[in-house]
Amino acid sequence: MTTKTPAKAAAKLPLNEILGGDCIKVMNSLPEGSVDLIFADPPYNLQLKGDLHRPDNSKVDAVDDHWDQFDSFKAYDKFTRAWLKAAQRLLKPDGAIWVIGSYHNVFRMGAELQNQGYWILNDVVWRKSNPMPNFRGKRFTNAHETMIWASKSEGSKYTFNYEALKALNEGIQMRSDWVLPICTGHERLKDDNGDKAHPTQKPESLLHRVLVGSTNPGDVILDPFFGTGTTGAVAKMLGRDFIGIEREEAYRKIAQKRISRVRKFDREALETTKSKRAEPRVPFGQLVERGMLRPGEMLVSPRGKTAKVRADGTLIAGDARGSIHQVGAALESAPSCNGWTYWSFKRDGKKVPIDLLRQQIRAEMV
């Protein structure tokens, strides 16, 4: 991995590199339609007025760096418009973007995303399990940040690893409110003076969930506000390629050192639970053709209703005739039915789900 500033016309994608310079200029120098996902943690434009102190009069290490300061909302909106436009050019047709912000800037970014034709998929609330208290006691404790997930356009076929996120959440559908701690302890990077290396360093757990849920191994992830390299570190661990852009040299050095120590997970560890929709399609008729089920054999529903298998792979149950799904729906007076999980057959007096036969065929396709 190297740190360098790209030439104006980059003929080759600088994978797994940290690029120095203004993010808009650098993005405009990269090949169009070359990135699968963008994770952007731009300046929040916090508009801080004066120092903030704790009750013991110690000063809070707040975000007051020059890169977070803009002369006006108009100036910030101009900046947001420019970098989002450059980002959209880089995304592949089925690419997507995540932006993260606080109440100071996330609504302005959301409006600009829609203005530019991005298609908002979700807003995700990152609820901090250990937020900084509100020392002045004049507002609610600011305990969350908001992420917006959007595809490049309304018709984009974006990546969403639903089953992997469900597995990550102990078999429960992943919600849009994520309770994760802020960066503390050994994960918080420090500078030579022992101070925070970056005031808004994001936890690796947050990027892990984002990348597992919306990318696949080998995808290219761009972070135009790279900071100390959390996106790059997690991308490397998860077998994704990254491109980082960071104008501050001090941050680039810390990020490069950090990522050089990261070990990529082995191939087996990178595999995640796949969506059932991504598995090869197996028609029920194939089970009949191959003699796994015979014409005339009876299938049984969970409530003991039966249907006869026919030679063309359809079923008949009284007046109901059709596919395994259609007949199941008719018997239950339901609008739809997943016949694969609804029907079983009997072997040696025991009920066996027909889906086991489908899985046998799928195993042969690997």
Sequence and secondary structure as in RCSB ss.txt:
>XXXX:A:sequence
MTTKTPAKAAAKLPLNEILGGDCIKVMNSLPEGSVDLIFADPPYNLQLKGDLHRPDNSKVDAVDDHWDQFDSFKA
YDKFTRAWLKAAQRLLKPDGAIWVIGSYHNVFRMGAELQNQGYWILNDVVWRKSNPMPNFRGKRFTNAHETMIWA
SKSEGSKYTFNYEALKALNEGIQMRSDWVLPICTGHERLKDDNGDKAHPTQKPESLLHRVLVGSTNPGDVILDPF
FGTGTTGAVAKMLGRDFIGIEREEAYRKIAQKRISRVRKFDREALETTKSKRAEPRVPFGQLVERGMLRPGEMLV
SPRGKTAKVRADGTLIAGDARGSIHQVGAALESAPSCNGWTYWSFKRDGKKVPIDLLRQQIRAEMV
>XXXX:A:secstr
  EE   SS SS  TTEEEES HHHHHHHS TT EEEEEE         S  B TTS B      GGG  S HHH
HHHHHHHHHHHHHHHEEEEEEEEEEE TTTHHHHHHHHHHTT EEEEEEEEEESS    SSSSS    EEEEEEE
ESSTT      HHHHHHHTTTS   SEEEE  S GGGS B TTSSBS TT   HHHHHHHHHHH  TT EEEESS
 TT HHHHHHHHTT EEEEEES HHHHHHHHHHHHT     HHHH     GGGS    HHHHHHTTSS TT EEE
 TTS EEEE TTS EEETTEEE HHHHHHHHHT S   HHHH EEEETTEEEETHHHHHHHHHHH 
